[in-house]
Amino acid sequence: MGFLLVMKNKITWYEMKKQYPDEWLIITDFDLDKSGHILDGIVNRHAKDKDDVY
């Protein structure tokens, strides 16, 4: 398996994109804006390969 478990603190969508560029993410405990876009959440897993995350 190539996925990594990460911290349990909420971070913003901008921080997720900055910390995990070009990676697949499993995001929990997330908040959405009125358009349904993620504002922030907890990144539980991340990996370069989609199959490693799921």
C-alpha positions as CSV (number, residue, x, y, z in Angstrom):
1,M,0.0,0.0,0.0
2,G,1.2,3.5,-0.9
3,F,-1.2,5.6,1.1
4,L,-0.3,7.7,4.2
5,L,-2.4,8.4,7.2
6,V,-2.2,12.1,8.3
7,M,-3.1,14.4,11.1
8,K,-6.6,14.8,12.5
9,N,-6.7,18.6,12.3
10,K,-8.9,20.5,9.9
11,I,-7.1,22.4,7.2
12,T,-8.5,24.6,4.4
13,W,-8.9,23.5,0.8
14,Y,-6.1,25.8,-0.2
15,E,-3.8,24.2,2.4
16,M,-4.7,20.7,1.1
17,K,-3.9,21.7,-2.5
18,K,-0.6,23.2,-1.3
19,Q,0.4,20.3,0.9
20,Y,-0.7,17.5,-1.4
21,P,-0.4,18.6,-5.0
22,D,-1.3,16.0,-7.6
23,E,-2.5,13.5,-5.0
24,W,-5.8,11.8,-4.3
25,L,-7.3,12.6,-0.9
26,I,-9.8,11.1,1.5
27,I,-11.3,14.1,3.3
28,T,-13.7,13.7,6.3
29,D,-15.4,16.1,8.7
30,F,-15.6,18.7,5.8
31,D,-17.5,21.9,5.5
32,L,-19.0,23.0,2.2
33,D,-19.9,26.4,0.8
34,K,-23.3,27.2,-0.6
35,S,-22.2,25.9,-4.0
36,G,-21.1,22.5,-2.6
37,H,-17.3,23.2,-2.8
38,I,-15.1,22.1,0.1
39,L,-14.0,24.8,2.4
40,D,-12.0,22.7,4.9
41,G,-11.8,19.3,6.3
42,I,-9.6,16.5,7.7
43,V,-7.3,14.7,5.3
44,N,-7.4,11.0,6.5
45,R,-5.4,9.6,3.6
46,H,-3.4,10.8,0.6
47,A,-1.5,9.1,-2.2
48,K,-0.3,9.7,-5.8
49,D,-2.1,6.6,-7.0
50,K,-5.9,6.6,-6.7
51,D,-5.9,2.8,-6.0
52,D,-3.7,3.3,-3.0
53,V,-6.2,5.7,-1.4
54,Y,-9.3,3.5,-2.0
